[in-house]
Amino acid sequence: MVSDDYSQFNVLVVDDFKQFHSTISDMLESFGIKHIDTTASGSQAIKLCRAKTYDIILCDYNMGQNKKNGQQVLESLKFHKILPHQTLFLLVTAEVSKSMVMATYDNEPDAYIVKPFNAKLLKQRIGKLVTKRQTLTELNRLIEEELDDEAITECERLIESNGRHTLACQKLLSELYLKTKQYDQAETLYLQVLSKRDRDWAKLGLARTKRAQDDNEQALQLLEEVIEKTPHYMPAFDLMADIYEECNELDNALSTMRNVVSLSPNSILRHQRLAQVAEHTNDFAAATEAHLKSIELGTYSCYESEKNFLGLGRGTAQLIADNDPQAHEYAQKTLNVLKEVDQRFKLTDEAQLQVKLLLAQVHVGLDNTTTARDLLWEVEQVIDKESTVIGIDTALDRVKALNATNQQQRSKDILSELVKQHENDEIALEKLDRLLDEPRSKVVRKRVADINRDGISLYDEKRYKEAITVFRRAQKLFPKFIGVNLNLVQALNGEMRGNGYNDEFMACCVATLDTVASFIPETHEQFERYRQLYEAARELRSGR
């Protein structure tokens, strides 16, 4: 039975202005609330929540400069699992901006309270939320304890009663159906909701159901419909990127995540995701920028991660290795940021080695060769003299640092040893593939085979420009794979033979052949093909 007796409620008020504490406390006391705690600090609020369970938390969004904001307090409480389902979290703010709402999709407050407000409005908002909470108390308990079958039964009971929270129960029930892989039931329920009104969450849920049933085409169509209707609905973009990644449509996944962060620039999770997708597509400028933004947003966030610092170092190092025009600019930024990593995190011994290896590569980009070699020497001493066992990521950082400091033969020898050492480790082989001249992991072998099949089919049909596009995309993903590079050259030659000489295509052809020449040995099985394609390109160039 729903009650409006709040006398036993525990309430926490979080605001950096003490005047607000007394104003809100007076309002709450007028509702009959007796147990009120206050704090001016988000960090202190988290400590209080560890020690005590609150029924209601009223937290200001803007907690002052160089402090956690209210959204970050909510994220921390949920991240550390110290905010029960039953606790109501109200975010108090001077305004509800679009960027603020965009950043809360992963951890939404139960309500926003916009300043200024009076006791009557506050009581109305709290009253509605408390009524809903009391109605769903048993259901929330079952969900929190992960008693899925019992939670489904309780949901169905509440829906049958046709109360005012039927829609909320339908949403929870459909999520439980998905969780328990009851896809037919989930689809039926989502369609039932959509038959009455086009709701974004229901169409998103239906897309999730289709994806779970391996119908990605239908899932993407549903997501496009959601985005067309509600262009700022972040979860639809998130799921779309997931599907594109699963289907190896990495360019589409990257484009989707770029759209997401432009719409939600304050979401650290989405910048982190953009960095990850950009790394998979070898777009290191995008990855580096996303890591920088994640580091900026992470200063007071529970989602701050040393992975962003290391990712920033690796992205910048690759830009330096690729002679990217932005490399020097990023190198200076990265050097400054990596100096802070020891202060922000308690690094493992291996992570400290990674930082030094990355710093060595960054110093190369700043023409500090002596410093780079000194840092690498320090790491080599630890690895060689102390027989330290290092993971694949550290080993790859070492290989790249050796390359950067012009120790190519040692780098090549270590890389060969790593391939032998990890011949049965698919995850490690997939990482090693980025540095090899041919794929070793099953996943990458299949991906390259699919790409080559599509490109060669287009070439055989004399659709040379389309074949060039396919092979260029593959070259971006796997820049050292000899077969991919030679297929690109063959497609470029075919286009120029069939449709006339083209300066841009010839420049790409020459650059690709130069790349292959830098690492293909005369004993390689594709060397003769390389030589023939080189001669064909030379003839095209001389006969233009």
C-alpha positions, 0 to 999 in steps of 0.5 A, a space after each residue: 500500500 502506498 504511503 505518504 509518510 516520509 518521517 522515516 526517510 533518510 535524505 542526503 543533500 549535496 551542494 557546495 553552497 551551505 545556504 542551499 542546505 538550510 533552504 532544502 532542509 526546511 522544505 524537507 522538514 515541512 514534508 515530515 522528513 526528519 533524517 537529513 544529512 548534508 555535505 558540500 562535497 561529491 567525494 564526501 557524498 560517496 563516502 556517506 553513501 558507503 556508510 548509510 543507505 538513503 531513500 532520497 539524494 538531492 545533488 546539485 549538478 555544479 559543485 564548483 571548479 576542480 570537483 566532481 559534478 553531480 552527474 559524476 557523483 551519480 556515475 560513481 555511486 552506480 559504478 561502485 554499486 553503492 546506489 540501491 535500486 530503491 534510492 531516488 537520485 534527483 539532480 538539481 541544476 540551474 538549467 537542463 542543457 542538451 549536452 547535459 542530458 546527452 551525457 546522462 544516457 548511461 546513468 540517468 538520474 530519477 529526475 531533474 529539479 530545475 532551480 529555482 523551485 519551491 516546496 510545493 514543486 519539490 513535494 510533487 516531484 518527490 511524491 510521484 517518484 516515491 509512489 512509483 518506488 513503493 509500487 515497484 519495491 518488490 520488483 526492484 528487489 528481485 531485479 537487484 538480486 538477479 532473481 530473473 524468473 521471479 522478477 518476470 512473474 512480478 512484472 506480469 502481475 503488475 501489468 495485469 493490474 493495469 496500474 499507472 506504472 504499466 508502461 515502466 513494467 513493460 519496459 522492465 519485462 522486455 529487458 528481462 526477456 532479452 536478458 533471459 534470451 526469451 526473444 520471441 516474448 520480447 519481440 511480442 511485447 515490444 510490438 505490443 507497445 509500438 502498436 499503441 505509440 511509437 516509443 524510441 526505447 521500444 523500437 531500440 529494444 526490438 532492434 536489440 532483439 533482432 540483433 540477438 536473432 542474427 537479423 542485423 539488417 532488420 536491426 539497422 533499419 529499425 535503428 535508422 528509423 529511431 535516429 530519423 525520428 529522434 536524432 539525439 537518441 544516443 543508445 540507438 547510435 551505440 547499438 548501431 556501432 556495435 552491429 557495424 563492428 560485429 559485421 566488420 564494417 569498421 568505417 561505418 562504425 567509426 562514422 557512427 561514433 564520430 556522430 555520437 561524440 559530436 552530439 554528446 561531447 561530454 560523455 567520457 564513455 563514448 569518447 573512449 569507445 570512439 578511440 577504440 573503434 578508431 584504433 581498429 580502423 588504424 585512424 590514429 589521429 582520431 584515436 589520439 584525439 579521442 584519448 585526449 578528450 577522455 583524459 580531460 573528461 576523466 579527471 573527476 570521473 570514475 571512468 578515468 582509465 590508464 588505458 587512455 594514457 597508454 592509448 594516447 601514447 600508442 596513437 601518437 607513436 604511430 602518427 610519428 612512425 607514419 610521418 603524419 603532419 600532426 605528429 609533432 603537435 601531438 607529441 608535445 601534448 602527449 609528452 606533457 600528459 604522460 608525465 602525469 600518469 604516475 600521479 593519477 594512477 598506481 601503475 603496475 611494474 609492467 605499465 611503467 615499462 609501457 610508459 617508458 617505451 611510449 615516451 621513447 617513441 614520443 621523444 623520437 617525434 620531438 627529435 630527442 633521440 638521445 633521451 629516446 635511446 636512454 629510456 629504451 635502454 632502461 627498459 631493456 635492462 629490466 627485461 633482459 637482465 632481470 628476465 622479466 616476463 612481459 605481456 604482448 602489449 608491452 612486447 609490441 611497444 618494445 618492437 615499435 620503440 626499437 624501430 623508432 630508434 633505428 634498431 630494425 634488425 633487433 626489432 625484426 628478430 624479436 617480432 619473429 620470436 613473438 610469432 613463434 611464442 604466441 603461435 597458439 594464442 589467437 588474441 596475441 596473433 591478431 595484435 601481431 598481425 598489425 606489424 607482419 607482412 602476412 596474417 597469422 591469426 584466423 580472424 584476420 586471415 578470414 577478413 583479408 580473404 574476404 576483402 581480397 575475394 571482393 576486390 579481385 571479383 571487381 577487378 575481374 569485372 573490370 570495375 577497377 575504381 571500385 576494386 581500388 577502393 576495396 584494396 585501399 581500405 584493406 591497406 589502411 587496416 593492414 599496411 604491411 600485408 604484401 598481398 593486399 599491397 600488390 593487389 592494390 597496385 594491380 588494380 591501379 595498373 588495371 585502371 590506368 591501362 583501361 581508362 588512361 594515365 592518372 597522376 593520383 593513381 600513379 602516385 599511390 602506385 609508386 608509394 605502395 611499391 616503395 612500401 613493399 620494397 622496404 620490407 619484401 626479401 628477394 626470397 619471398 614467394 611474392 617477390 616475382 609478382 612484385 617485380 612484374 607489377 613494378 615493371 608494369 607501373 614503370 612502363 605506364 609511367 614512361 609511356 604516358 
